[in-house]
Amino acid sequence: SRGQKHYFGIYPSCFPSMAKVFILCFPSDTSGHPLTNYYQLGLDVLALCLLNGTYSSSKIAELFSAEQMKSYISGRFSVDTGALAVLALTCVNRQSPDKIISKNILGLVEKILKEKKQDGTIGNIYSTGEAMQALFVTPEYYKKEDWDCNQTLKTVLSQIPRGTFGLPIAAAQVLPALEGKSYLDITHVSCQSRQGHLNISTPKPTEPTHQSKNISVTYSVVDSINNNINESTIVSVPKDSVFLKVMEAAQTKNYAKFRFTTESGQWGPYVTSVHGIQASSKNRTYWQLLSNHQPLDQGAGTFVVSDGDNLEVRLSQY
Ligand code: B12
């Protein structure tokens, strides 16, 4: 992934050509952390487990220990990552029960439930579907009254007509939970589609037109790691523009200060460099997007800006 030499999971050089035997490779950095991230490690362990590959439960228990994950996820707990870990660990635990794995699941479920918001969202709206899956498969780890599944479901459903899950990847991540399913069901669902009972119409997003009114926003580039860049400008963009349009307008205004590059992915454009400074997975740095000092829960290609917004890209550590 992203040119890294090694990575966790099902990698061609890691499994013999015949047989359904998979070996989990554990390339990690000097502190024992995965070279990719725990979300991907969760996906890989899940795939191995569901395909009845060979792995060491104790190694997995060790990798997903609370201490190990805590030191990796600096700052805030990632619900998406926690949910994937719960799904992977639950699969492993069902195959060969292990006390340490159960303890890890319990710790993660507690953390996920702590991220429950008043409206039932868990983490943010994009992590809620996977958090629901994690809670579906672990009912013995929390009290019934600790989670109102119907409230969460209602909130997620109410977001669909607003186009919140418009990106195929966003829809794909939320859909299993809407069907009451989890990734653990993958190996025993048939491809036959049922009559669509989720009949929800989604309005087409409106493209900004030339007639539409312009808005004015502040845009800043900050290097919070080396503290040597802090550039700001005010730009005017059509109403309903996305964050990327603001970055483009700033770049046109002053190329030297505001030039940037992106890479296209499933979630849209990922900002890889700004002001000539490249984010680096080796150094665990990224260009964080913020609006009015709050990190965005969407990427530059989908977040719609508002008049007067204080927008920022900030080189940060993860
Ligand atoms: C790990 C992770 C990160 C890491 C990625 C680096 C790394 N090496 O680990 C870091 C911390 C850097 C990161 C950053 C951001 N992330 Co992120 N990230 C994830 C997470 C937890 C797992 C992604 C993954 O590994 N997938 C599995 C692999 C196999 O797939 P992949 O396509 O190769 O994964 C790559 C891309 O997903 C990319 N990536 C990660 N986040 C984002 C966000 C956007 C908008 C894009 C285009 C790409 C991208 O990095 C991954 C690793 O190389 C997902 C959770 C999820 N539910 O998917 C959120 C998630 C994708 N991220 C999200 C967001 C919002 C962001 C940020 C915009 C946050 C911010 N305010 O700055 C930034 C991106 C800013 C930019 N520069 O453009 C949202 C996207 C929601 C949406 N509707 O757009 C998610 C769903 C989390 C959430 N629930 O809010 N992220």
Boltz pocket constraint, residues with backbone or C-beta under 6 A from the ligand:
constraints:
  - pocket:
      binder: B
      contacts: [[A, 1], [A, 2], [A, 35], [A, 36], [A, 37], [A, 39], [A, 40], [A, 78], [A, 80], [A, 81], [A, 123], [A, 124], [A, 125], [A, 126], [A, 127], [A, 164], [A, 170], [A, 173], [A, 263], [A, 265], [A, 266], [A, 267], [A, 268], [A, 269], [A, 270], [A, 271], [A, 272], [A, 281], [A, 285], [A, 286], [A, 287], [A, 288], [A, 289], [A, 290], [A, 294], [A, 295], [A, 296], [A, 297], [A, 298], [A, 299], [A, 300], [A, 302], [A, 318]]
      max_distance: 6.0
